[in-house]
Amino acid sequence: MKVAITTSSFAKFSDEPLRLLREAGMEYVQNPTGRAITEDEAIELLQGCIGVAAGTEPLTRRVMQALPELKVISRCGTGMDSVDRAAAAELGIAVRNTPDAPTQAVAELTLGYALDLMRLVSRMDRELRAGTWKKRMGNLLAGKKVGLIGFGRIGRATGKLFEAFGCEVAFADPFAESDTNAKMEMDALLAWADIISLHCSKPEGGGHILDERRLGLMRPGTWVINAARGGLIDEAALHALLASGHLAGAALDVFAKEPYEGPLRDLPNVILTPHVGSYAVEARVKMETDTIRNLLDALPK
């Protein structure tokens, strides 16, 4: 039997995922492009495959219907926005993901953003490299009110890290409860927090979680972090509030359109990274290994 691996950097740091395939007697083909593939490329690469270790390529109804042998989609990551799960269910294709593997990596990245934003590290680094020696006064993370939008695995892990720094943590999530952290309505959380960090999925039907109205509810001097999903924030409204000085700063790892080429790049109070939330070696190896184990477990017996 043959499977495809569509993530562009699979098994770069460990051979363990590929070893699992070989031990299971599986033939495999890999994405040769070094980038996310298109629908047409997915149809071509996955021909004759019973399973796919999937990246972020669009696995649409059209793609699945063109692959009659496909029985398992095992997503290397947590996000399922690129997979038409309704079509998969209709076509008898099992769908899996790896929700646990990136948790600590994303939580630590979020904390790193917060520390960077508080002390203006990236901003002073850019200035110094450009020849400007300027000491900028920052803020302490300790004592800040942190509002988490989404309180699942990553949100909870992030909250614990902030609490270790002496922050007060509350959350907004209609599906979560907590014995230790305050649950608030979204609008109230936005008006309360010093730092807002997103850890949620896209809303059904699309749209922004933080649209112009909700961004405007934040108090002057608030910081915003998004290492969850692109499109959760109205980027134009965010830009306006950052440029005006109403918001103190923002750190974004994900964008509505990637690669990101928009005007947030021109603001000095913004940290931008190229969708690297899970890009810690230990997390990546676990995620890839879990992906293959999920794929093998879900194959027809």
N, C-alpha and C positions, 0 to 999 in steps of 0.2 A: 504494500500500500504506500501511497505517496501523499505527503503533506507539503504545504508551502509556508515559508516564513517571510512575511512582508515588511516587518520593521527593518529599517535601513542599517542599524548597527547591532544586530542581534549577535550574541555570543562573543562580543568584542573583548570582554573582561574575564570570561570563564567559558570553558568548553562543556561544562556540566549539562546545559540544556540540550546540546547536540548529542552528547553521550547518551542521554536518556532516550532520544529518538533511535540512535543506532542500536542500543540494547533491546529496544522494542521491535527491531527489524524494519524500521520505517525508512523509506527513501524520502529525501527532502530536497526542495528547490528553494533558493533564496532570492530576495529582491536585489537585482543587480544595479539599480539606478542610484542608490545613495540618497534617496528622498522618498517622500510619500508618493505612492503610485496612484494613477488615475483609475477610473472605472474600467476603461478599455484595457489598460495594462493589467489590472487585477484579473479580468476575464482571461487574458492570454496566459498570465503566470500560473493561475490556479487550474488550468485545464487538467483533468484527470486526477485532481487532488481530492482526498476524502476529508481533509481537515486543513485549517489555516491558523497559524500563529499570527494574529492580525495586529497591525499598527493602527494608524489613523486614516487609512485609505477608505473611500466610500464603498461600503459593502451594502449596496442598494438592492432592491427587488430585481432590477435588471441584471445586476451582477450574479445574484444567486440563481436566477432562472436560467442563466447561461452556463451554470455549473451543476449539472444533474447529479454528479457523484459527491458533491460536497455535503458532509454530514455534521461537521463541527466547526464553529468559529470560536477560537480561544483568544480573547483580546489581551494583549500585553499592556496592561494598564487598567485604570478604573473607568474612564469615560466610555460611554456606549453611544454617544451621539452619532458616530459614523456608521453604526450598524442598524439596519432596518429590522428591528426585533419582531415586529408583527409579521413581516414577510418570512423571516426565518421560522417562526412558529408554524405558519401555514405550510411551509415547504418541508417541515420535519427536520430542520437544522438546529442542533443544540448550540446554545450561546453561553460562553463563560467569560469571566474577567478575573482580575487579580486585585481585589480591593484592599488587601492587607499590605502588600509589598511596599507601596510607595508612602505609606502613612508617616513614618518617622522622617523620611527625606523631605517631604513637603512641609511637615511641621517645623523642622529645623530651618528650612529655607525661609519660612514665614518669620520665624524669630530673628533670623539674620537680617531680613529686610527691616524689621522694626528697629533693631539696634543701629543699623546703618542710617535709617531715616532720623532717629533721635540725635545721633552725633554727627550727621552730615558727612559721613566718611567718604562716600563716592563723590560728592560735590567737591570737597576739598582736594581729593585725589586728582580730579579732572583739572582743577584750577592750578594745582602745583605743577602738574605735567605741562601745563600751558605757560608756565613761568610766573604764576601769581602765588606769592607767599602770603596767605590771609588766614588768620585764625578765626574760625567761626564758632560762635557760642551755640551749643546744642542743648539737649534736654536729657534727663534721666528716664529710662524705661520704668524703673521702680515707681510704684504708686500710680501708674496710668490705669485708666479704665479701658478695658479691651472688650469690644463687642464683636462676637463671632456670628456671622450669618451662615448657618449650617453647623450642626453639632453631631455629626456622625463620627466615624473613626478618626479622620484627620482633624476635624474641629476639636474633638475631645483631647487628642494628643497635643494639639497646638495650645489649647487652654492650659494644660498642665505645665508646659514649658513657660508660658507667660506667668503663671502663678509662682513658679520657682524664682522669678525675678521680682516678686512682690507686687504684681499687678492684680487688680480686681477684674474678674472675668464674668461676663454675662453673655447670653446667646439668644438668637431668634431662630426657631426651627419648629414648624408645626408638627413634626413627626418625632421629636425627641423630648425627653424629660431628664431631669438631673436632681439628685439629692443635695448637691454641693454648690451648684451654680444657678444664678437667677435666670429664669426664662422671661423674656420680654417680648412685647409686640415689636415688629420691625421698626415702625416710626419712632417709638419710644427709645429703642436701642440706639438708633442713629443720632438722636438728640442727646443721649447720655454719654456716649463713648468718646474717649480721646483718640482711640485707634479702632478702625473698622477693618476686619479681615474676612474675606469671603471663603467659604468652604462648602459650597452647595452646588447642585446640578442646575442646569438651565431649566427655567419654568416651562411647564407644558404650554405649547403654542408659541414658544419663543418669547422675545421681548427681554428687556433689561430688568434685573433685580434692582440695581441702583440706576434709576432714570433721573431726569433732570429734577423732578420734584423731590425725590428722596435724597439726592445728593445735596439739595438745598436745605434739608433738615439738619444737616450736620453743623455743629457749632464751629465758629471760626477757629482755625488752628488744628483741625482734625487731620489725622493721617489715614490713608486708605491703602489697603493691600489686597491684591488679587492674584493668588497662585492656584486658582480653582479651574475656571472655564472661561474661555474667550466669549465676549458678548454679554457677560453679566453686568457690565458697566457701560453706560452711555459715554463713550470716549470723548465726544465733542463737548458734552456738558462738563465732564471731569476736567478737560483741558481749560475750559473757561474759568472754572472755580480755582484751579491751580494757578492760572495766569493772573487772576485778580488778587491772589493772596488769601482768599477766603479759606481754602484748604492749605495746610502747611506742606504737604508732600504726599507722594504716592509711590508705590512699588508694584509693578505689573510684570507677571511672567507669561500671561496669556492675553490674546487679543482677538477681536472680532474677525480680523483677517490677518493671517500669518503667511509669510514673514511680515512683520509690522513695519510700515513705512510712513506713519502719520506724524502729525505735529507735536505729539507728546515728546518726541525725541529732542525738540528744541528747548524744552523747559529745564531749568537747572535743578528744580526740586522734585525730579522724578527719577526713579531707578527702573530700568527696563532690562529684562533678560529674555532669551529666546526659547521660552517654554521648556524649562529645565527642572521642573519640580521634582521629578523622580531620578534626576541624574546624579545620584551618589552611587559609587561602585557597588557597595553592599546591597543597596536597594534594587539596583538594576539586575544584579545576578539573581536575587530572590524572585523578582518579578518575572524574569525570563524562565527560570526553572519552574515556577508555579504555572506559568502559561503552558509549558509543555506537559506538565503533570495533568493539568485540567484537560488538555486536548486528548491525551491518551486515555484518561478516565472516562471521557464522554464518547469515545469511539464505540460504534456498535460492536457488541460482543458476539 
